[in-house]
């Protein structure tokens, strides 16, 4: 991946009446990067995508692409293409005609159109479906046609709005791998909007987590998961155990439980703190090593690993831990839990 910024967004704001959709958003997207905008509904990610596409104009701020002012370029002249959530295929046209449509509108020579359409259909694995209509294709195949139509114009930047939401779980997992492969193969910068953390984590090189119109954190999937910088990111990305209390040296003092260890991450703005511990970092230990003691409420087996819920006195919700294979404990068992100090992440309480 090229680390040169292709797109630079600086202090972009957009309001709709009293609703602030984008609140001073700033970020850089690199050349040939797979970048994800991740967050719950209403967080501003789709509004930001519409600003890039030219369907919205920000109230203030700048957006630069290749050192050019993107906001000054009419939407139809921007080096950007948008793949819609609905795919928006023409039902009366064949696959090859759907893919060729944008090039024909631009007046490209027929020979060039034929070659580029053939090349892109080969890339997405649909050469043998070229003469079929969209209604004769599966959901995954229609998604590939929409993607082919978007990349055949060779944009610098491809925007994808919830691209996999219409697919069932199995096909979605296959297409996550396919999108990543295609992005590497065609050498185009992809920006995907999604509320699905698994989708973002499996495909993106970097992720911007958004909440209430602001960017909470920008990092790689591994960094986001292991070192969330805010309590919102920790809660939204993956599952976690959260312990609220008062920040003390090397951890947090939790009422009714006592001192729990963790490493400080991010700016500490108050004494109130929350300790985040991922389920896979909690382990069963002897009584002498114990940080927490409780009773097993339930065990669940999920193909290769087990999730165990433990009721801990003084903690409102069960403490969750995972282990490989079947759990070695049963419901009602008395257990002792601990984690390595560097596996606990200490954040300012929201």
Secondary structure, 3 states (H helix, E strand, C coil): CCCCEEEEEEEEEEEECCEEEEEEEEEEEECCCEEEEECCCCCCHHHHHHHHHCCCCCCEEEEEECCEEHHHCCHHHCCEEEECCCCCCCCCCEHHHHHHHHHHHCCCCHHHHHHHHHHHHHHCCCHHHCCCEHHHCCHHHHHHHHHHHHHCCCCCEEEEECCCCCCCHHHHHHHHHHHHHHHHHHCCEEEEEECCHHHHHHHCCEEEEEECCEEEEEECHHHHHHCCCCHHHHHHCCCCEEEEEEEECCEEEECCCEEEECEECCCCCCCEEEEEECHHHCEECCHHHCCEEEEEEEEEEECCEEEEEEEECCCCCCEEEEEECCCCCCCCCEEEEECCHHHEEEEECC
